[in-house]
Amino acid sequence: MSSSTLSIEQLSSFSPMDFLTPQYRQQLHASLKYVQRPAGTLLLQKGERSLAQYYLLSGKVAVDAGHAKQTFEGGSPQAHMPLNGSQPNPATVKALTDISLFAVEHQLLERLLGWSQEAAYQVNSLGGGMLVEEDDGEDWLARLLGTPLFGRLAPSHLHALLARFEYVEAKAGDNVVSYGEPGEHFYVIKRGRARINLPTAYREQPTQTLECGDFFGEEALVSGSVRSASVTMLEDGELARLHRDDFVELVRPTLIPRISDKELEKIGQQAGRKYLLLDVRLAVEYRLGHLPESFNLPVANLRTHADSLDRATCYVVTPEGGIRSELAVHLLNQLGFDAYLLGEASSAAA
């Protein structure tokens, strides 16, 4: 495979590029940097940080992770995985022959992965599984606070949330949020109905209508990405909105609660309570290395496999998936499960 002729189709055979939507894969393809190095070059040093993620196209390299050593060549199954898929670099990599590689910025890839995931889930997650019948439009707040996500809010945060909501009138036909724009506000429908308008690539998905008490706009604020769908008012109504800074301060910790290793040990010691470590990366990434006792369920399959998950179990998502891990925690909590991101302790955990 020549580094100068890597096509978009060939790029999709590398992990996790197959996870990207066609639009974002094309954007990534345009940003690729190609590198050639002679035999004997030290490419990566274990423990150091790199701005880019590297993939072997041709030649042979030696990979030394400390506990394990291996060699592989361009075109092999191993070469379709990144040489340094996590930070800091998990292994020392040295060129055994003249080699060619391609590189992509870590942060760019993480953003595109997050945006791709949002686009795939937006039709479901915007509604939050909270669609309701039109019976009493005045109880929008009670319905909002009765959801698994907002039911976690501490009383002090709840009072601050109510004080910081802005209320805006919206007319039928108004675009409340538009596809591709930055996320500035989180919205709750206080009165009226709205429709989710998906980008062209997802038009085959059924249209969803948002009603009193439904919320939207949180996905872009969780990941810091742009809007992955538009929302249009179907009739005159009123919206409660929260600015991004207030959302990050008051709500985001609830959407992605964290749990520490010590808090996890306490759960394991409690009679009648159980937890499951969940790795939401692709299966091929999981096979190349994962936390002991973790179970692999790619984030793209979470919603379709939700019925098979035990609601009495606490799901702890491992952090290796980056933005995908955060979105998985958000999605699980949105579906009514008890889920946390493994990492720094959170007052909301346990």
C-alpha positions as CSV (number, residue, x, y, z in Angstrom):
1,M,0.0,0.0,0.0
2,S,1.6,3.2,-1.1
3,S,1.4,6.1,1.4
4,S,0.8,8.5,-1.5
5,T,-2.3,6.6,-2.7
6,L,-4.1,5.9,0.6
7,S,-7.8,6.2,-0.4
8,I,-10.8,6.9,1.9
9,E,-11.9,3.4,1.4
10,Q,-8.5,2.1,2.5
11,L,-8.5,4.4,5.5
12,S,-11.8,2.8,6.7
13,S,-9.8,-0.5,7.2
14,F,-7.8,1.2,10.0
15,S,-9.2,1.3,13.6
16,P,-11.1,3.3,14.7
17,M,-11.7,5.0,11.4
18,D,-14.4,2.4,10.6
19,F,-16.3,4.0,13.4
20,L,-16.5,7.4,11.6
21,T,-19.4,8.5,9.5
22,P,-18.4,9.0,5.8
23,Q,-18.4,12.8,6.2
24,Y,-16.0,12.8,9.1
25,R,-13.9,10.0,7.5
26,Q,-13.4,12.3,4.5
27,Q,-12.5,15.2,6.8
28,L,-9.9,13.0,8.5
29,H,-8.5,11.7,5.2
30,A,-7.8,15.3,4.1
31,S,-5.8,15.9,7.3
32,L,-3.5,12.9,7.1
33,K,0.3,13.4,7.3
34,Y,2.6,10.9,5.6
35,V,6.0,10.1,7.1
36,Q,9.0,8.1,6.0
37,R,11.8,6.9,8.3
38,P,15.0,4.9,7.7
39,A,15.8,1.6,9.5
40,G,17.0,2.1,13.1
41,T,14.8,5.2,13.8
42,L,13.3,5.4,17.3
43,L,9.7,6.4,16.4
44,L,8.1,6.5,19.8
45,Q,9.3,6.3,23.4
46,K,7.2,4.6,26.0
47,G,5.8,7.0,28.6
48,E,6.2,10.1,26.4
49,R,3.3,12.0,24.9
50,S,2.7,12.5,21.2
51,L,0.4,15.0,19.5
52,A,-0.3,12.5,16.7
53,Q,-1.4,8.9,16.4
54,Y,0.7,6.8,14.0
55,Y,-0.2,3.9,11.7
56,L,2.3,1.7,9.9
57,L,1.8,1.5,6.1
58,S,4.9,-0.4,5.0
59,G,8.1,-1.8,6.5
60,K,8.7,-3.6,9.8
61,V,8.8,-2.2,13.4
62,A,9.6,-3.6,16.8
63,V,7.1,-2.7,19.6
64,D,8.4,-3.0,23.2
65,A,5.7,-2.4,25.9
66,G,8.0,-3.6,28.7
67,H,6.0,-6.7,29.6
68,A,5.6,-7.8,26.0
69,K,7.6,-7.4,22.8
70,Q,6.5,-8.0,19.3
71,T,7.4,-7.2,15.6
72,F,5.0,-6.6,12.8
73,E,4.9,-5.4,9.2
74,G,2.8,-3.0,7.2
75,G,-0.3,-4.7,5.8
76,S,-0.6,-7.1,8.8
77,P,-3.7,-7.1,11.0
78,Q,-1.7,-5.5,13.8
79,A,-0.7,-2.6,11.4
80,H,-4.4,-1.6,11.2
81,M,-4.2,-0.5,14.8
82,P,-2.4,2.6,16.0
83,L,1.1,2.3,17.2
84,N,0.2,4.7,20.1
85,G,-3.5,4.6,20.5
86,S,-3.4,6.0,24.0
87,Q,-1.5,8.7,25.8
88,P,1.2,8.6,27.1
89,N,2.7,6.3,24.5
90,P,2.1,2.7,25.7
91,A,5.2,1.3,24.1
92,T,8.6,2.0,22.6
93,V,8.5,1.6,18.8
94,K,11.6,1.3,16.6
95,A,11.9,0.9,12.8
96,L,13.7,-2.4,11.8
97,T,13.6,-1.5,8.1
98,D,12.8,1.6,6.1
99,I,9.2,2.4,6.8
100,S,6.3,4.6,5.8
101,L,3.5,5.7,8.2
102,F,0.6,8.1,8.3
103,A,-0.3,10.3,11.2
104,V,-3.4,12.0,12.5
105,E,-3.8,14.4,15.4
106,H,-5.1,12.7,18.6
107,Q,-7.5,15.6,19.4
108,L,-8.9,15.8,15.9
109,L,-9.6,12.0,15.8
110,E,-11.2,12.2,19.2
111,R,-13.5,15.0,18.2
112,L,-14.5,13.3,14.9
113,L,-15.2,10.1,16.8
114,G,-17.4,12.0,19.2
115,W,-19.3,13.8,16.5
116,S,-19.8,10.6,14.6
117,Q,-21.3,9.0,17.7
118,E,-23.6,11.9,18.3
119,A,-24.8,11.9,14.7
120,A,-25.7,8.2,15.0
121,Y,-27.5,8.6,18.3
122,Q,-29.0,12.0,17.9
123,V,-32.4,10.7,16.7
124,N,-32.8,8.8,20.0
125,S,-30.8,10.8,22.5
126,L,-32.2,14.2,21.8
127,G,-35.6,13.0,23.1
128,G,-33.9,11.3,26.0
129,G,-36.5,8.6,26.0
130,M,-38.9,11.0,27.6
131,L,-41.6,11.5,25.0
132,V,-44.9,12.0,26.7
133,E,-48.6,12.4,25.8
134,E,-50.0,15.9,25.7
135,D,-52.1,16.0,28.9
136,D,-50.8,18.8,31.1
137,G,-48.2,21.2,29.7
138,E,-47.6,22.9,33.0
139,D,-45.8,20.0,34.7
140,W,-42.7,20.3,32.3
141,L,-40.3,20.8,35.3
142,A,-41.7,17.9,37.3
143,R,-41.2,15.6,34.2
144,L,-37.7,16.9,33.7
145,L,-36.7,16.3,37.3
146,G,-38.3,12.9,37.2
147,T,-35.8,11.6,34.6
148,P,-32.8,9.5,35.7
149,L,-30.4,12.3,34.7
150,F,-31.9,15.2,36.5
151,G,-33.0,13.1,39.4
152,R,-29.4,13.0,40.5
153,L,-29.1,16.8,41.0
154,A,-28.2,17.9,44.5
155,P,-30.7,20.3,46.1
156,S,-28.2,23.2,45.9
157,H,-27.7,22.6,42.2
158,L,-31.4,22.3,41.6
159,H,-32.0,25.7,43.2
160,A,-29.2,27.2,41.1
161,L,-30.6,25.5,38.0
162,L,-34.0,27.0,38.5
163,A,-32.5,30.5,39.1
164,R,-30.4,30.4,36.0
165,F,-33.0,29.2,33.5
166,E,-33.9,31.7,30.8
167,Y,-37.3,31.5,29.2
168,V,-37.8,32.4,25.5
169,E,-40.8,32.4,23.2
170,A,-40.5,30.3,20.0
171,K,-42.7,30.5,16.9
172,A,-43.7,27.7,14.7
173,G,-41.0,27.1,12.1
174,D,-38.2,28.6,14.2
175,N,-34.9,26.6,14.1
176,V,-34.0,26.5,17.8
177,V,-30.6,24.8,17.0
178,S,-29.0,24.2,13.6
179,Y,-26.9,21.3,12.4
180,G,-23.1,22.2,12.4
181,E,-23.3,25.2,14.7
182,P,-21.5,25.4,18.1
183,G,-23.5,24.4,21.2
184,E,-24.3,27.5,23.3
185,H,-27.4,26.4,25.2
186,F,-29.2,23.4,26.7
187,Y,-33.0,23.5,26.1
188,V,-36.2,22.1,27.7
189,I,-39.6,22.4,26.1
190,K,-41.8,24.2,28.5
191,R,-44.7,24.5,26.0
192,G,-45.3,23.4,22.5
193,R,-43.7,20.7,20.2
194,A,-40.6,20.5,18.1
195,R,-39.2,18.1,15.5
196,I,-35.6,16.7,15.2
197,N,-34.2,17.2,11.7
198,L,-31.3,14.9,11.0
199,P,-28.5,15.4,8.4
200,T,-29.0,13.8,5.0
201,A,-26.9,10.7,5.9
202,Y,-29.4,9.8,8.7
203,R,-32.7,10.6,7.0
204,E,-33.7,7.0,6.9
205,Q,-34.1,7.1,10.7
206,P,-37.7,7.8,11.9
207,T,-38.6,11.4,12.7
208,Q,-39.0,12.1,16.4
209,T,-41.2,14.8,18.0
210,L,-40.2,16.5,21.2
211,E,-42.9,17.6,23.6
212,C,-43.4,19.3,27.0
213,G,-40.7,18.2,29.4
214,D,-38.3,16.8,26.7
215,F,-34.8,18.3,26.6
216,F,-32.2,18.6,23.9
217,G,-28.8,20.1,23.1
218,E,-26.9,18.4,25.9
219,E,-24.8,16.2,23.6
220,A,-22.9,19.1,22.0
221,L,-22.2,20.5,25.5
222,V,-21.1,17.2,26.9
223,S,-18.4,16.7,24.2
224,G,-17.7,20.3,23.2
225,S,-18.7,19.5,19.6
226,V,-21.0,21.2,17.1
227,R,-24.7,20.4,16.8
228,S,-25.3,17.1,15.0
229,A,-29.0,17.8,14.2
230,S,-31.4,20.7,13.9
231,V,-34.5,21.2,16.0
232,T,-37.5,23.1,14.5
233,M,-40.6,24.2,16.4
234,L,-43.8,22.7,15.0
235,E,-46.0,25.2,16.8
236,D,-45.7,28.3,19.0
237,G,-44.3,27.5,22.4
238,E,-41.9,28.5,25.1
239,L,-38.4,27.1,25.9
240,A,-36.4,27.1,29.1
241,R,-32.7,27.3,28.3
242,L,-29.4,27.1,30.2
243,H,-26.2,28.7,29.0
244,R,-23.3,26.4,28.3
245,D,-21.2,27.7,31.2
246,D,-24.0,27.1,33.7
247,F,-24.7,23.7,32.1
248,V,-21.1,22.6,32.5
249,E,-21.1,23.8,36.2
250,L,-24.4,22.4,37.3
251,V,-25.5,19.6,35.0
252,R,-22.5,18.0,33.2
253,P,-21.1,16.3,36.4
254,T,-24.5,14.6,36.7
255,L,-24.4,13.5,33.0
256,I,-21.0,11.9,33.4
257,P,-20.5,11.0,37.0
258,R,-17.1,9.5,37.9
259,I,-16.1,6.9,40.4
260,S,-12.6,6.2,41.8
261,D,-10.9,2.9,42.3
262,K,-11.5,3.1,46.1
263,E,-15.2,3.9,45.6
264,L,-15.4,0.9,43.3
265,E,-13.9,-1.3,46.0
266,K,-16.5,-0.2,48.4
267,I,-19.3,-1.2,46.0
268,G,-17.7,-4.7,45.7
269,Q,-17.7,-5.0,49.5
270,Q,-21.4,-4.2,49.8
271,A,-23.7,-7.2,50.0
272,G,-26.3,-7.5,47.3
273,R,-24.7,-4.8,45.1
274,K,-22.7,-5.7,42.0
275,Y,-20.8,-3.8,39.3
276,L,-19.5,-4.6,35.8
277,L,-16.5,-3.0,34.2
278,L,-17.5,-2.0,30.6
279,D,-15.0,-1.3,27.8
280,V,-16.9,0.5,25.0
281,R,-14.1,0.5,22.3
282,L,-14.2,-1.6,19.2
283,A,-13.6,-5.3,19.7
284,V,-10.3,-5.2,17.9
285,E,-9.1,-2.4,20.2
286,Y,-10.3,-4.4,23.2
287,R,-8.4,-7.5,22.1
288,L,-5.1,-5.7,22.0
289,G,-5.3,-4.6,25.6
290,H,-7.9,-4.0,28.3
291,L,-8.4,-3.8,32.1
292,P,-8.7,-7.2,33.8
293,E,-12.3,-8.5,34.2
294,S,-13.7,-5.8,31.9
295,F,-16.5,-6.7,29.4
296,N,-16.5,-5.4,25.9
297,L,-19.6,-3.8,24.5
298,P,-18.9,-1.2,21.7
299,V,-20.7,2.1,22.3
300,A,-22.4,1.8,19.0
301,N,-24.2,-1.3,20.3
302,L,-25.2,0.0,23.7
303,R,-28.7,1.1,22.7
304,T,-29.5,-2.1,20.8
305,H,-28.2,-4.3,23.6
306,A,-29.8,-2.3,26.5
307,D,-32.6,-4.8,27.0
308,S,-30.0,-7.5,27.8
309,L,-28.3,-5.4,30.5
310,D,-29.2,-6.0,34.2
311,R,-30.7,-2.8,35.7
312,A,-29.6,-3.9,39.2
313,T,-25.9,-3.8,38.1
314,C,-23.7,-0.7,38.4
315,Y,-21.9,-0.2,35.1
316,V,-18.4,1.3,35.3
317,V,-17.1,2.4,31.9
318,T,-13.3,2.3,31.5
319,P,-11.7,5.5,30.3
320,E,-9.7,4.1,27.4
321,G,-12.4,5.1,24.9
322,G,-12.0,8.8,25.5
323,I,-15.0,10.7,24.3
324,R,-16.7,7.4,23.4
325,S,-16.5,6.4,27.1
326,E,-18.0,9.7,28.2
327,L,-20.9,9.3,25.7
328,A,-21.4,5.8,26.8
329,V,-21.9,6.8,30.5
330,H,-24.3,9.6,29.4
331,L,-26.3,7.2,27.2
332,L,-26.5,4.5,29.9
333,N,-27.7,7.0,32.5
334,Q,-30.1,8.4,29.9
335,L,-31.6,4.9,29.5
336,G,-32.1,4.6,33.3
337,F,-29.0,2.6,34.3
338,D,-26.6,3.3,37.1
339,A,-23.4,4.2,35.2
340,Y,-20.1,5.9,36.0
341,L,-16.8,6.7,34.3
342,L,-13.8,5.2,36.0
343,G,-11.5,7.9,37.1
344,E,-11.3,10.8,39.5
345,A,-13.8,10.6,42.3
346,S,-17.1,12.3,42.0
347,S,-19.4,13.4,44.8
348,A,-22.2,11.9,42.8
349,A,-20.7,8.4,42.8
350,A,-21.6,5.5,45.0
